[in-house]
Amino acid sequence: MTTPAPMHPKITAAHLARKAIVYLRQSSDKQVRANKESQRLQYALADRARELGWKQVEVIDADLGASATLGAAQRDGFEGVIASVALGEVGIVFSRELSRLTRTDKDWCQLMEVCSVFDTRVGDGEQIYDLHLMDDQLILGIKGTLSVVELKVLNLRLQQGMEAKARRGELKRLLGPGYVHDREGKIVKDPDERVREAVGLLFRKYRETWSVRQTFRWFHDEGVTLPVNKTHGSAPKIEWQLPTQSFVSSVLHNPVYAGAYVYGRRPTEMILKDGRLRKRSGGPRDAEGCRVFIRDHHEAYIDWVTYEENQRTMRRNAIALSSEESVATARAGQGLLVGLLRCGRCGRKLHVRYWGRSGTAARYLCLGDFPSGGSYCLGFGGAGVDRRISQELLEVLSPLGVAASLVALETLSRKGDDRQRARALQLQQLEQEARRAFEQYDEVDPRNRLVATELERRWDEKLKQVEQLKDELGRSESEPPALSAEDRQRVVQLGENFALTWQSTHCPPELRKKIARSVLEEAIVNLNDDTKMLTFVLHWKGGTHTQFEMEKPRSGVGRKTSLEDLELIRVMAVRYEDGEIARVLNKLGRRTGKDKRWSKTRVATARRNHSIPSRDPAAHDPEILSLGQAARHCGVSGTTVKRLKASGLLRVEQVAPWAPWEIRRCDLDSEPLKSVLVRLRKTGKLVLEGVGSSSQPHLFQ
């Protein structure tokens, strides 16, 4: 097949023998959906390539909706163009505007260099460029530079305009559910009462639970839905659904609900990843640290003081032990002061470690430089300290017990009301939607059965939802009240006897921790190494400080080894090793002070703690033999020695039951035992004369 004659002076037959590439790109998905004319003009370059003589034309449109700016994601289409040119398969690269090829100097120079090496032409909507010609190189260099500068200038203008508008609080952004823009562009609360009540309910539930997860769980357990923005086309629309935990967290963290206008809350930063620059949205800044922050900009759901308190509690609830605010959410551990204690020496937060058989005995530790090979700054047992702090708390809180019980009554009574209120508003909305569905069905032409059938189905579905919700409301109203008169009286009594409530085994550790954190900001603790006294400074909410001292709890108090076990260890340690002692203790059913089985290591620790010397091999008495040694001395089996002992012919001593036998050598060499052993060696029979049981009759008379 012959190659047609070139129709352009810069195009040769060698170029036409290779393929032509038409590269398409638009910077965003919105442009792809809306700017159809731009796409048509770019696709039309394929016709121009055929007019210039190319038979093989490849259109690469994989980068439609992909930005070419610095830090943008990798463009597969552009990488494919570079690869094809480098393989010598491309005669020309077409782009409607050369700025669509690249927006960075690096990518531009790479493309121009590859096209120059492999003699590939570059074309746009008007010209064909030969990179071997100086004039064309100069023009392409200028166009590339202008493309980069143009992008930066446009971005700068856009950012400055947006920020200037944001500083006036007039820049419109997608608002969270609960807010809308009015006709003047101002932020106002959603006119839908159900939406407003749902958002307010979310904040009230968090103030009751003080936990994002528990708030999320309440809405799922009660089946209460929340409004969520869903994008349909260009305008967002409210949809009702059970919330996700991330949605609850985002609403609680959003300063817009506290009446603040912020801009630049999530700054964009450039990072180097896998050898390429990437754009990444940084973590959310504090509201007051944003580029634009306007307090009291619009009507709020919560005041600013409440918002800041919510942020502090959520930071403390985060499980981040390296953080200064390492007060995680209240959990079932017994440590009352988890995250509230701060070291008076180095200023670090103290951490809790749980020990003991059940893992519930708390011990507070300041890590100091231990992670880098040093030692702990200070540490002490938690049970005694928690009891002492509890006394301080009770002195402050006991007078307020009755008031607390009244607040508890109000909270418990409101739980059912919140659910009923949310469902009542949902019922109103469903009834309105059912009326609208009926109106649409009523207006349709009866002869158009296809449309009428579909509208009738929608109307029927809404009616079923209304009836189902009415049944649920009826069942809820028929349920007994959350608190009976007897329950109310018990709650008031608990408030009057707050100390008994606090010390009750039915009071969970999580509740005690929540109470402590509600009144205590933190506690500073220091240790006097000479006097072994702990000094505590309690920082109460509101700025009041109190101080007290107590003796540092001693390790092992209340978990000592019993005196009987220590005496047995002391007696056996003269002759026996630690492993043998541990075996005897376990056979006797003895346990350590921590209720563990005895082992060789634990026996050695008990000896060391109580200054009990170990066995001295040099002090061993050679005249005292064990069972095995006695059997070897007599030349018989161990069973024979046991029968001799059972017959009463051999005297055996034991320090304690299950302890090794102690047999004297002189007893083995004495009569009549010596004669019995001689007869055994001669006849092979063990005759124990005079040995028998008074309760066992003889077989032969």
C-alpha positions as CSV (number, residue, x, y, z in Angstrom):
1,M,0.0,0.0,0.0
2,T,1.4,3.4,-1.0
3,T,1.6,6.3,1.3
4,P,-0.3,9.4,0.0
5,A,1.7,12.5,-0.8
6,P,1.9,14.9,2.2
7,M,-0.4,17.9,2.2
8,H,1.7,20.1,4.5
9,P,5.4,21.1,4.0
10,K,6.3,20.0,7.6
11,I,4.8,16.5,7.1
12,T,6.7,13.8,5.3
13,A,5.8,10.4,4.1
14,A,7.6,8.9,7.1
15,H,5.2,10.8,9.4
16,L,2.2,9.6,7.5
17,A,3.4,6.0,7.8
18,R,3.0,6.2,11.5
19,K,-0.2,6.9,13.4
20,A,-1.6,10.2,14.5
21,I,-2.7,10.7,18.2
22,V,-5.5,13.1,19.1
23,Y,-5.3,13.9,22.8
24,L,-8.4,15.2,24.7
25,R,-8.6,16.6,28.2
26,Q,-10.9,18.6,30.4
27,S,-10.0,19.5,33.9
28,S,-13.0,18.4,35.9
29,D,-16.1,16.2,35.8
30,K,-18.3,19.2,35.8
31,Q,-16.6,20.4,32.5
32,V,-17.1,17.0,31.0
33,R,-20.8,17.1,31.8
34,A,-21.5,20.7,30.9
35,N,-18.9,21.8,28.2
36,K,-20.0,19.5,25.4
37,E,-19.0,22.0,22.7
38,S,-15.4,21.9,23.9
39,Q,-15.4,18.1,23.6
40,R,-16.9,18.3,20.1
41,L,-14.1,20.6,18.9
42,Q,-11.5,18.3,20.4
43,Y,-12.9,15.2,18.8
44,A,-13.0,17.1,15.4
45,L,-9.2,17.1,15.3
46,A,-9.4,13.4,14.2
47,D,-11.0,14.7,10.9
48,R,-8.2,17.2,10.5
49,A,-5.6,14.5,10.9
50,R,-7.3,12.4,8.2
51,E,-7.5,15.5,5.9
52,L,-3.7,15.9,6.3
53,G,-3.2,12.3,5.1
54,W,-3.1,10.0,8.1
55,K,-5.0,6.7,7.7
56,Q,-4.4,5.5,11.3
57,V,-5.8,8.0,13.9
58,E,-6.0,7.2,17.6
59,V,-8.2,9.3,19.9
60,I,-7.0,9.2,23.6
61,D,-9.8,10.6,25.8
62,A,-8.9,8.7,29.1
63,D,-8.0,12.1,30.7
64,L,-11.4,13.7,30.4
65,G,-12.1,15.1,33.8
66,A,-8.4,14.9,34.9
67,S,-6.5,18.0,36.0
68,A,-3.0,18.6,34.7
69,T,-1.8,20.9,37.5
70,L,1.1,20.3,39.8
71,G,0.3,17.6,42.3
72,A,-2.7,16.2,40.4
73,A,-3.3,12.5,40.1
74,Q,-1.4,10.5,37.4
75,R,-2.9,10.9,33.9
76,D,-3.0,7.5,32.2
77,G,-3.8,9.1,28.8
78,F,-0.9,11.5,28.9
79,E,1.5,8.7,30.0
80,G,0.2,6.6,27.1
81,V,1.0,9.4,24.7
82,I,4.6,9.6,26.0
83,A,5.0,5.9,25.8
84,S,3.8,5.6,22.2
85,V,6.0,8.5,21.0
86,A,9.0,6.9,22.7
87,L,8.3,3.7,20.8
88,G,8.5,5.5,17.5
89,E,4.9,4.7,16.6
90,V,3.6,8.3,16.4
91,G,3.9,10.8,13.6
92,I,2.0,13.7,15.1
93,V,0.3,14.6,18.4
94,F,-2.8,16.7,18.1
95,S,-4.4,18.8,20.9
96,R,-7.0,21.5,20.4
97,E,-5.0,23.8,22.6
98,L,-1.5,22.9,23.6
99,S,-2.2,23.9,27.2
100,R,-4.4,20.8,27.4
101,L,-1.4,18.6,27.0
102,T,0.2,19.8,30.2
103,R,0.1,22.6,32.8
104,T,3.5,22.1,34.3
105,D,7.0,22.8,33.0
106,K,8.2,19.4,33.8
107,D,5.6,17.5,31.8
108,W,5.9,20.0,28.9
109,C,9.6,19.7,28.6
110,Q,9.4,15.9,28.8
111,L,6.9,15.8,25.9
112,M,8.8,18.3,23.7
113,E,12.1,16.4,24.3
114,V,10.6,13.0,23.4
115,C,8.9,14.4,20.3
116,S,12.2,16.0,19.2
117,V,14.2,12.8,19.6
118,F,11.7,10.6,17.7
119,D,10.9,13.2,15.0
120,T,7.2,13.6,16.0
121,R,5.3,16.6,15.0
122,V,3.0,18.6,17.3
123,G,-0.2,20.2,16.1
124,D,-3.0,22.3,17.5
125,G,-6.2,23.7,16.0
126,E,-4.2,26.0,13.7
127,Q,-0.6,25.1,13.3
128,I,1.8,22.2,12.8
129,Y,5.1,22.5,14.7
130,D,8.5,20.9,13.8
131,L,10.7,20.7,16.9
132,H,13.8,20.6,14.7
133,L,13.1,24.2,13.6
134,M,14.3,26.9,16.0
135,D,11.3,29.2,15.3
136,D,8.9,26.4,16.2
137,Q,10.8,25.5,19.3
138,L,10.7,29.1,20.4
139,I,7.0,29.4,19.8
140,L,6.2,26.1,21.6
141,G,8.4,27.2,24.5
142,I,6.5,30.5,24.8
143,K,3.2,28.8,24.6
144,G,4.2,26.3,27.3
145,T,5.4,29.1,29.6
146,L,2.2,31.1,29.0
147,S,0.1,28.1,29.7
148,V,1.8,27.6,33.1
149,V,1.6,31.3,34.0
150,E,-2.0,31.5,32.9
151,L,-3.0,28.7,35.2
152,K,-1.2,30.3,38.2
153,V,-2.7,33.7,37.5
154,L,-6.2,32.3,37.2
155,N,-5.8,30.3,40.3
156,L,-4.5,33.3,42.2
157,R,-7.3,35.5,41.1
158,L,-9.9,32.9,42.0
159,Q,-8.4,32.3,45.4
160,Q,-8.1,36.0,46.2
161,G,-11.7,36.6,45.1
162,M,-13.0,33.6,47.1
163,E,-11.1,34.7,50.2
164,A,-12.2,38.3,49.9
165,K,-15.8,37.2,49.7
166,A,-15.3,34.7,52.5
167,R,-13.9,37.5,54.8
168,R,-17.3,39.2,54.4
169,G,-19.0,36.0,55.2
170,E,-20.7,35.9,51.8
171,L,-19.0,33.0,50.1
172,K,-21.6,30.3,49.6
173,R,-20.5,26.7,50.4
174,L,-22.5,23.5,50.8
175,L,-24.1,23.8,54.3
176,G,-24.6,20.9,56.7
177,P,-28.2,19.7,57.2
178,G,-30.1,22.2,59.4
179,Y,-29.0,25.3,57.5
180,V,-30.0,26.8,54.1
181,H,-29.2,30.0,52.2
182,D,-32.1,32.5,52.0
183,R,-32.8,34.7,48.9
184,E,-30.2,37.2,50.1
185,G,-27.5,34.6,50.4
186,K,-27.5,34.6,54.2
187,I,-27.2,31.5,56.3
188,V,-30.5,30.7,58.2
189,K,-31.9,27.7,59.9
190,D,-33.8,25.2,57.8
191,P,-37.5,26.2,57.7
192,D,-38.4,22.5,58.0
193,E,-39.3,21.9,61.7
194,R,-38.4,18.2,61.5
195,V,-34.9,19.0,60.3
196,R,-34.3,21.6,63.1
197,E,-35.6,19.2,65.8
198,A,-33.4,16.4,64.5
199,V,-30.2,18.5,64.6
200,G,-31.1,19.8,68.1
201,L,-31.8,16.2,69.2
202,L,-28.3,15.1,68.0
203,F,-26.6,17.8,70.2
204,R,-28.8,17.0,73.2
205,K,-28.0,13.3,73.0
206,Y,-24.3,13.9,72.9
207,R,-24.5,16.1,76.0
208,E,-26.2,13.1,77.7
209,T,-23.8,10.4,76.6
210,W,-20.5,12.4,76.1
211,S,-19.5,9.9,73.5
212,V,-19.9,10.0,69.7
213,R,-20.3,6.3,69.5
214,Q,-22.9,6.1,72.2
215,T,-24.8,8.9,70.5
216,F,-24.7,7.0,67.2
217,R,-25.8,3.9,68.9
218,W,-28.9,5.6,70.5
219,F,-30.2,6.7,67.1
220,H,-29.8,3.2,65.7
221,D,-31.3,1.5,68.8
222,E,-34.3,3.8,68.8
223,G,-34.6,3.8,65.0
224,V,-34.6,7.6,64.8
225,T,-33.4,9.0,61.4
226,L,-31.4,12.1,60.7
227,P,-31.3,14.5,57.7
228,V,-28.4,14.0,55.3
229,N,-27.4,16.0,52.2
230,K,-27.6,14.0,49.0
231,T,-26.5,15.5,45.7
232,H,-29.0,15.0,42.9
233,G,-27.7,16.7,39.8
234,S,-26.4,20.2,40.8
235,A,-28.5,20.9,43.9
236,P,-28.3,18.9,47.2
237,K,-31.5,17.4,48.6
238,I,-32.3,16.3,52.2
239,E,-32.8,12.6,52.7
240,W,-33.7,10.9,56.0
241,Q,-31.7,7.8,57.1
242,L,-30.1,6.2,60.1
243,P,-26.8,8.1,60.6
244,T,-23.3,6.8,60.3
245,Q,-20.8,7.3,63.1
246,S,-18.7,9.6,60.8
247,F,-21.8,11.7,60.1
248,V,-22.5,12.2,63.8
249,S,-18.8,13.1,64.4
250,S,-18.8,15.6,61.5
251,V,-21.8,17.4,62.8
252,L,-20.5,17.7,66.3
253,H,-17.1,19.0,65.0
254,N,-18.6,21.5,62.6
255,P,-18.4,25.1,64.0
256,V,-21.2,26.3,61.7
257,Y,-23.7,24.8,64.2
258,A,-22.2,27.1,66.9
259,G,-23.0,30.2,64.7
260,A,-19.4,30.6,63.3
261,Y,-18.5,31.1,59.7
262,V,-15.1,29.5,58.7
263,Y,-13.1,29.3,55.5
264,G,-10.0,27.3,54.9
265,R,-10.7,24.7,57.6
266,R,-9.0,21.9,55.5
267,P,-5.9,23.4,53.9
268,T,-4.5,21.7,50.8
269,E,-0.8,20.7,51.0
270,M,1.7,19.2,48.6
271,I,3.5,16.0,49.5
272,L,6.1,13.8,47.8
273,K,4.8,10.2,47.4
274,D,6.4,7.5,45.3
275,G,8.6,10.1,43.6
276,R,5.6,12.2,42.5
277,L,4.0,15.4,44.0
278,R,0.5,14.8,45.3
279,K,-2.1,17.2,46.6
280,R,-3.6,16.2,49.9
281,S,-6.2,17.8,52.2
282,G,-4.7,18.3,55.6
283,G,-6.5,17.6,58.8
284,P,-9.2,20.0,60.0
285,R,-8.0,23.0,61.8
286,D,-9.5,24.4,65.0
287,A,-12.2,26.9,64.1
288,E,-10.3,29.9,65.4
289,G,-7.2,28.8,63.4
290,C,-8.9,28.9,60.0
291,R,-8.0,31.5,57.4
292,V,-11.4,33.2,58.0
293,F,-13.3,32.9,61.3
294,I,-16.4,35.0,62.1
295,R,-18.1,34.2,65.4
296,D,-21.8,34.9,65.8
297,H,-22.3,35.1,62.1
298,H,-25.7,33.4,62.0
299,E,-28.2,31.8,64.3
300,A,-26.7,28.8,66.2
301,Y,-28.0,25.5,67.5
302,I,-25.5,25.6,70.4
303,D,-23.6,28.4,72.0
304,W,-19.8,28.8,71.5
305,V,-19.0,27.7,75.1
306,T,-20.9,24.5,74.6
307,Y,-19.2,23.9,71.3
308,E,-15.7,24.3,72.8
309,E,-16.6,21.9,75.7
310,N,-17.8,19.4,73.2
311,Q,-14.5,19.6,71.3
312,R,-12.5,19.1,74.4
313,T,-14.4,16.0,75.4
314,M,-14.1,14.5,71.9
315,R,-10.4,15.1,71.9
316,R,-10.1,13.4,75.3
317,N,-12.2,10.5,74.1
318,A,-9.7,9.8,71.3
319,I,-7.5,6.7,72.1
320,A,-4.1,8.5,71.6
321,L,-1.8,7.7,74.5
322,S,0.9,9.9,73.0
323,S,-1.3,12.9,73.2
324,E,-1.3,15.4,76.0
325,E,-5.1,15.0,76.2
326,S,-4.9,11.3,76.7
327,V,-8.2,11.0,78.7
328,A,-10.0,8.3,76.6
329,T,-13.7,7.9,76.9
330,A,-14.8,6.3,80.2
331,R,-14.5,2.6,80.1
332,A,-14.9,-0.4,82.4
333,G,-11.4,-0.3,83.9
334,Q,-11.2,0.2,87.7
335,G,-8.7,3.2,87.5
336,L,-10.7,6.2,88.6
337,L,-8.2,8.8,87.6
338,V,-7.3,7.6,84.1
339,G,-6.0,10.6,82.2
340,L,-6.6,13.1,85.0
341,L,-3.2,12.5,86.8
342,R,-0.2,14.6,85.7
343,C,3.3,14.1,87.0
344,G,4.6,16.9,89.2
345,R,8.2,16.1,88.1
346,C,8.1,16.1,84.3
347,G,4.6,17.3,83.5
348,R,3.6,14.2,81.5
349,K,0.2,12.5,81.8
350,L,0.2,9.3,83.9
351,H,-0.9,6.1,82.2
352,V,-2.7,3.2,83.8
353,R,-1.7,-0.4,83.7
354,Y,-3.9,-3.2,84.9
355,W,-2.5,-6.1,86.9
356,G,-3.7,-9.0,89.0
357,R,-5.4,-12.3,88.1
358,S,-8.4,-10.7,86.6
359,G,-6.5,-7.7,85.2
360,T,-8.5,-5.1,87.2
361,A,-5.9,-3.9,89.7
362,A,-4.9,-0.4,88.5
363,R,-1.4,1.0,88.8
364,Y,-0.5,4.6,87.7
365,L,2.8,5.1,85.9
366,C,4.7,8.1,84.5
367,L,6.8,6.7,81.6
368,G,9.6,9.2,82.1
369,D,12.4,8.2,79.8
370,F,11.6,4.5,80.0
371,P,10.8,4.1,76.2
372,S,14.3,5.3,75.4
373,G,16.0,2.9,77.8
374,G,15.7,4.9,81.0
375,S,13.4,4.3,84.0
376,Y,9.9,5.3,85.1
377,C,9.5,8.7,86.6
378,L,7.1,7.5,89.3
379,G,4.5,4.8,89.8
380,F,2.2,3.7,92.5
381,G,-0.8,1.4,93.1
382,G,-4.2,2.8,92.2
383,A,-6.6,1.3,94.7
384,G,-5.6,3.3,97.8
385,V,-5.2,6.5,95.8
386,D,-8.6,6.1,94.2
387,R,-10.2,5.7,97.6
388,R,-8.5,8.8,98.9
389,I,-9.6,10.9,95.9
390,S,-13.1,9.5,96.3
391,Q,-13.3,10.9,99.8
392,E,-12.4,14.3,98.4
393,L,-15.0,14.0,95.7
394,L,-17.7,12.9,98.2
395,E,-17.0,15.9,100.4
396,V,-17.7,18.2,97.4
397,L,-20.5,16.3,95.8
398,S,-22.6,14.9,98.7
399,P,-24.4,18.3,99.3
400,L,-25.4,18.4,95.6
401,G,-26.8,14.8,95.6
402,V,-30.5,15.8,95.7
403,A,-30.0,18.3,92.8
404,A,-28.3,15.6,90.8
405,S,-31.1,13.2,91.4
406,L,-33.7,15.7,90.1
407,V,-31.6,16.3,86.9
408,A,-31.4,12.5,86.5
409,L,-35.2,12.3,86.8
410,E,-35.7,14.9,84.2
411,T,-33.2,13.2,81.8
412,L,-34.8,9.7,82.2
413,S,-38.3,11.2,81.7
414,R,-37.2,13.0,78.5
415,K,-35.7,9.9,76.8
416,G,-39.1,8.6,75.6
417,D,-40.3,12.2,74.8
418,D,-37.3,12.7,72.4
419,R,-38.2,9.6,70.5
420,Q,-41.9,10.4,70.4
421,R,-41.3,13.9,69.2
422,A,-39.0,12.7,66.3
423,R,-41.6,10.2,65.2
424,A,-44.5,12.6,65.4
425,L,-42.7,15.0,63.1
426,Q,-41.8,12.1,60.8
427,L,-45.5,11.2,60.7
428,Q,-46.5,14.8,59.7
429,Q,-44.0,14.7,56.8
430,L,-45.3,11.3,55.7
431,E,-48.9,12.4,55.7
432,Q,-48.0,15.5,53.7
433,E,-46.1,13.3,51.1
434,A,-49.1,10.9,51.0
435,R,-51.4,13.9,50.2
436,R,-49.1,15.1,47.5
437,A,-49.0,11.5,46.0
438,F,-52.8,11.4,46.0
439,E,-53.0,14.8,44.3
440,Q,-50.7,13.6,41.6
441,Y,-52.7,10.5,41.1
442,D,-56.0,12.4,41.1
443,E,-54.9,14.8,38.4
444,V,-53.7,12.1,35.9
445,D,-55.9,11.2,33.0
446,P,-57.6,7.9,33.8
447,R,-57.1,6.7,30.2
448,N,-53.3,6.8,30.7
449,R,-53.3,3.6,32.7
450,L,-49.5,3.2,32.7
451,V,-48.9,6.5,34.5
452,A,-52.0,6.1,36.7
453,T,-50.8,2.6,37.9
454,E,-47.4,3.9,38.9
455,L,-48.8,6.9,40.7
456,E,-51.3,4.7,42.5
457,R,-48.5,2.4,43.6
458,R,-46.6,5.4,45.1
459,W,-49.7,6.7,46.9
460,D,-50.3,3.2,48.3
461,E,-46.7,2.9,49.5
462,K,-46.9,6.3,51.3
463,L,-50.2,5.2,53.0
464,K,-48.6,2.0,54.2
465,Q,-45.7,4.0,55.7
466,V,-48.1,6.3,57.5
467,E,-50.1,3.3,59.0
468,Q,-46.9,1.6,60.1
469,L,-45.6,4.7,61.8
470,K,-49.0,5.3,63.5
471,D,-48.9,1.7,64.9
472,E,-45.4,2.3,66.3
473,L,-46.5,5.6,67.9
474,G,-49.5,3.8,69.4
475,R,-47.4,1.0,70.9
476,S,-45.0,3.6,72.3
477,E,-47.8,5.6,73.9
478,S,-49.2,2.4,75.5
479,E,-45.9,1.5,77.1
480,P,-45.5,2.2,80.8
481,P,-43.7,5.3,81.8
482,A,-39.9,5.2,82.0
483,L,-40.0,5.8,85.7
484,S,-42.7,4.7,88.1
485,A,-43.5,6.5,91.4
486,E,-41.4,4.0,93.2
487,D,-38.5,4.4,90.8
488,R,-38.7,8.2,91.3
489,Q,-38.5,7.8,95.0
490,R,-35.5,5.5,94.8
491,V,-33.7,8.0,92.6
492,V,-34.3,10.8,95.1
493,Q,-33.0,8.5,97.9
494,L,-29.9,7.8,95.9
495,G,-29.2,11.5,95.7
496,E,-29.7,11.9,99.4
497,N,-27.3,9.1,100.1
498,F,-24.7,9.9,97.4
499,A,-21.8,8.3,99.4
500,L,-23.6,5.0,99.6
501,T,-24.4,5.2,95.9
502,W,-20.8,5.9,95.0
503,Q,-19.5,3.0,97.1
504,S,-22.1,0.5,95.9
505,T,-20.9,-2.5,94.0
506,H,-23.7,-1.7,91.5
507,C,-22.2,1.6,90.6
508,P,-20.2,0.9,87.4
509,P,-16.7,2.3,87.0
510,E,-17.7,4.2,83.9
511,L,-20.2,6.3,85.9
512,R,-17.6,7.1,88.6
513,K,-15.1,8.2,85.9
514,K,-17.7,10.5,84.2
515,I,-18.5,12.1,87.6
516,A,-14.9,12.6,88.4
517,R,-14.2,14.2,85.0
518,S,-17.2,16.4,85.3
519,V,-15.8,18.1,88.4
520,L,-12.0,17.6,88.1
521,E,-9.8,19.4,85.5
522,E,-6.7,17.4,86.5
523,A,-4.7,16.3,89.5
524,I,-0.9,17.0,89.9
525,V,1.0,14.3,91.8
526,N,4.5,14.3,93.2
527,L,6.6,11.9,95.3
528,N,9.0,12.6,98.1
529,D,11.6,9.8,97.8
530,D,12.8,10.3,101.4
531,T,9.5,10.2,103.2
532,K,7.6,8.1,100.5
533,M,4.7,10.5,100.7
534,L,2.6,11.4,97.7
535,T,1.4,15.0,97.3
536,F,-1.7,15.7,95.3
537,V,-3.0,19.0,94.0
538,L,-6.6,18.8,92.7
539,H,-7.6,21.3,90.1
540,W,-11.4,21.6,90.2
541,K,-13.6,22.9,87.5
542,G,-13.9,26.6,87.9
543,G,-10.4,27.2,89.1
544,T,-10.4,26.0,92.8
545,H,-7.4,24.0,94.0
546,T,-7.0,21.7,97.0
547,Q,-4.0,19.8,98.3
548,F,-3.4,16.8,100.5
549,E,-0.8,14.2,101.2
550,M,-0.9,10.4,101.7
551,E,1.6,7.6,102.1
552,K,2.6,5.9,98.9
553,P,0.8,2.5,98.6
554,R,3.2,-0.3,99.2
555,S,3.4,-3.1,96.6
556,G,2.0,-6.4,97.7
557,V,0.0,-5.1,100.6
558,G,-2.9,-7.6,101.2
559,R,-1.3,-10.2,98.8
560,K,1.4,-11.6,101.0
561,T,2.6,-15.2,101.1
562,S,1.0,-17.0,104.1
563,L,3.1,-17.7,107.2
564,E,2.5,-21.4,106.9
565,D,3.9,-21.5,103.4
566,L,6.9,-19.4,104.5
567,E,7.6,-21.8,107.4
568,L,7.5,-24.8,105.1
569,I,9.8,-23.0,102.6
570,R,12.2,-22.2,105.4
571,V,12.3,-25.8,106.7
572,M,12.7,-27.4,103.3
573,A,15.2,-24.9,101.9
574,V,17.9,-26.4,104.2
575,R,17.9,-29.6,102.2
576,Y,15.9,-29.2,99.0
577,E,16.0,-27.1,95.9
578,D,13.4,-24.5,94.9
579,G,11.8,-26.8,92.3
580,E,11.2,-29.6,94.8
581,I,9.7,-27.1,97.3
582,A,7.3,-25.8,94.6
583,R,6.2,-29.4,93.9
584,V,5.4,-30.0,97.5
585,L,3.5,-26.7,97.9
586,N,1.4,-27.5,94.8
587,K,0.7,-31.0,96.0
588,L,-0.6,-29.5,99.3
589,G,-2.9,-27.2,97.3
590,R,-1.1,-24.0,98.5
591,R,-1.2,-20.8,96.4
592,T,1.0,-17.7,96.2
593,G,-0.1,-14.3,97.6
594,K,-1.4,-13.5,94.1
595,D,-3.4,-16.8,94.0
596,K,-1.0,-18.4,91.5
597,R,0.6,-21.9,91.4
598,W,4.0,-22.2,92.9
599,S,7.0,-22.5,90.6
600,K,10.7,-22.6,91.0
601,T,11.0,-18.9,90.3
602,R,8.2,-17.9,92.7
603,V,9.8,-20.0,95.5
604,A,13.1,-18.3,94.9
605,T,11.4,-14.9,94.9
606,A,9.7,-15.7,98.2
607,R,13.0,-16.8,99.8
608,R,14.7,-13.6,98.5
609,N,12.0,-11.3,99.8
610,H,12.1,-13.0,103.3
611,S,15.8,-13.6,103.5
612,I,15.6,-17.4,103.6
613,P,18.9,-19.0,102.5
614,S,19.0,-21.6,99.8
615,R,20.2,-25.2,100.2
616,D,23.9,-25.5,100.9
617,P,25.3,-28.6,99.2
618,A,28.3,-28.7,101.5
619,A,25.9,-29.0,104.6
620,H,24.2,-32.1,103.2
621,D,24.2,-35.0,105.7
622,P,25.4,-38.2,104.0
623,E,23.7,-40.3,106.6
624,I,20.2,-39.3,105.4
625,L,19.1,-40.9,102.2
626,S,16.1,-40.4,99.9
627,L,13.9,-43.2,98.6
628,G,16.0,-43.7,95.5
629,Q,19.3,-43.6,97.4
630,A,18.0,-46.1,100.0
631,A,16.9,-48.5,97.2
632,R,20.4,-48.3,95.7
633,H,22.1,-48.7,99.1
634,C,20.2,-51.9,99.8
635,G,20.3,-53.2,96.2
636,V,16.5,-53.5,95.9
637,S,13.7,-51.6,94.1
638,G,11.9,-48.6,95.3
639,T,8.7,-50.7,95.7
640,T,10.5,-53.0,98.2
641,V,11.5,-50.0,100.3
642,K,7.9,-48.8,100.3
643,R,6.8,-52.3,101.5
644,L,9.4,-52.2,104.2
645,K,8.1,-48.9,105.3
646,A,4.5,-50.1,105.2
647,S,5.4,-53.1,107.4
648,G,6.8,-50.9,110.0
649,L,10.3,-52.4,109.8
650,L,11.7,-49.2,108.2
651,R,11.3,-45.8,109.9
652,V,10.8,-42.9,107.5
653,E,10.7,-39.1,108.2
654,Q,9.1,-36.3,106.1
655,V,9.2,-32.5,106.6
656,A,5.6,-32.3,105.3
657,P,3.2,-34.5,103.5
658,W,4.3,-35.1,99.9
659,A,7.9,-34.1,100.9
660,P,10.7,-36.5,100.0
661,W,11.4,-39.4,102.3
662,E,14.3,-39.0,104.7
663,I,15.8,-42.5,105.7
664,R,18.7,-42.9,108.0
665,R,21.5,-45.1,106.8
666,C,21.9,-46.8,110.2
667,D,18.2,-47.9,110.1
668,L,18.9,-49.7,106.8
669,D,21.8,-51.6,108.4
670,S,20.0,-52.6,111.6
671,E,18.2,-55.8,112.6
672,P,15.7,-57.2,111.8
673,L,15.7,-55.2,108.5
674,K,19.1,-56.5,107.6
675,S,18.1,-60.2,107.9
676,V,15.0,-59.6,105.7
677,L,17.1,-58.2,103.0
678,V,19.6,-61.1,103.2
679,R,16.8,-63.6,102.8
680,L,15.4,-61.6,99.9
681,R,18.8,-61.8,98.1
682,K,19.0,-65.6,98.7
683,T,15.5,-66.7,97.9
684,G,14.2,-63.8,95.9
685,K,11.2,-63.6,98.3
686,L,10.4,-60.8,100.6
687,V,9.2,-62.3,103.9
688,L,7.9,-59.8,106.4
689,E,7.5,-61.9,109.5
690,G,5.0,-60.7,112.0
691,V,3.4,-58.3,109.6
692,G,-0.3,-58.5,109.0
693,S,-3.6,-56.7,109.3
694,S,-5.9,-57.4,112.2
695,S,-8.9,-56.7,110.1
696,Q,-7.9,-59.3,107.3
697,P,-8.7,-63.0,108.1
698,H,-6.2,-65.7,107.2
699,L,-7.0,-67.9,104.1
700,F,-5.8,-71.1,105.8
701,Q,-6.3,-71.9,109.5
